[in-house]
């Protein structure tokens, strides 16, 4: 039986869906710079909520990988399952705060999740191309959240003058 993770069509579809998932990040970043000042807070809050939903998803992937593994009682599996819930708890708390607090924390959370993924997925039963996909998508998400964060800092500093 062929493992679907090794089928080029699965890889291609994962890339298509992943890159499409960057569109809201990019749109929020663009509108963070271009929207009228009266709309800026809503755009930034929306960016924060989208980043939180993606970060929560990234944690949940570890839960799924662990449950799909032949053995879910070894030390690595326990670590992956424990990690899998941390992003959602983090995001739940962080999104309670204003965007001047939540955006930088979500930026850091996305970066930490990528580092943790590189550490935990090395021994996990995931296809080799997956970490490349994760890295590219995380770079795009970090660039967009960083651009929104920068827009917030620049535009709010300009409005305070």
ChimeraX attribute file (.defattr): number of C-alpha atoms within 10 A of each C-alpha:
attribute: neighborCount
match mode: 1-to-1
recipient: residues
	/A:1	3
	/A:2	6
	/A:3	7
	/A:4	11
	/A:5	16
	/A:6	13
	/A:7	10
	/A:8	10
	/A:9	11
	/A:10	12
	/A:11	16
	/A:12	11
	/A:13	11
	/A:14	15
	/A:15	18
	/A:16	11
	/A:17	10
	/A:18	16
	/A:19	14
	/A:20	12
	/A:21	16
	/A:22	17
	/A:23	14
	/A:24	16
	/A:25	23
	/A:26	19
	/A:27	14
	/A:28	25
	/A:29	25
	/A:30	16
	/A:31	17
	/A:32	27
	/A:33	18
	/A:34	12
	/A:35	14
	/A:36	10
	/A:37	13
	/A:38	8
	/A:39	12
	/A:40	21
	/A:41	18
	/A:42	15
	/A:43	22
	/A:44	25
	/A:45	19
	/A:46	16
	/A:47	28
	/A:48	29
	/A:49	20
	/A:50	17
	/A:51	26
	/A:52	26
	/A:53	15
	/A:54	20
	/A:55	24
	/A:56	23
	/A:57	15
	/A:58	20
	/A:59	22
	/A:60	20
	/A:61	15
	/A:62	23
	/A:63	18
	/A:64	13
	/A:65	17
	/A:66	23
	/A:67	14
	/A:68	11
	/A:69	13
	/A:70	8
	/A:71	10
	/A:72	15
	/A:73	11
	/A:74	9
	/A:75	9
	/A:76	16
	/A:77	21
	/A:78	14
	/A:79	13
	/A:80	24
	/A:81	21
	/A:82	13
	/A:83	19
	/A:84	22
	/A:85	17
	/A:86	16
	/A:87	24
	/A:88	20
	/A:89	11
	/A:90	16
	/A:91	22
	/A:92	15
	/A:93	11
	/A:94	21
	/A:95	19
	/A:96	10
	/A:97	12
	/A:98	13
	/A:99	24
	/A:100	15
	/A:101	14
	/A:102	24
	/A:103	27
	/A:104	18
	/A:105	18
	/A:106	26
	/A:107	21
	/A:108	15
	/A:109	21
	/A:110	24
	/A:111	18
	/A:112	13
	/A:113	21
	/A:114	20
	/A:115	12
	/A:116	14
	/A:117	21
	/A:118	15
	/A:119	11
	/A:120	16
	/A:121	18
	/A:122	11
	/A:123	10
	/A:124	16
	/A:125	13
	/A:126	14
	/A:127	14
	/A:128	12
	/A:129	12
	/A:130	15
	/A:131	16
	/A:132	12
	/A:133	16
	/A:134	18
	/A:135	16
	/A:136	15
	/A:137	19
	/A:138	20
	/A:139	16
	/A:140	18
	/A:141	24
	/A:142	20
	/A:143	16
	/A:144	25
	/A:145	28
	/A:146	18
	/A:147	19
	/A:148	29
	/A:149	24
	/A:150	17
	/A:151	20
	/A:152	22
	/A:153	12
	/A:154	13
	/A:155	15
	/A:156	15
	/A:157	10
	/A:158	9
	/A:159	8
	/A:160	7
	/A:161	5
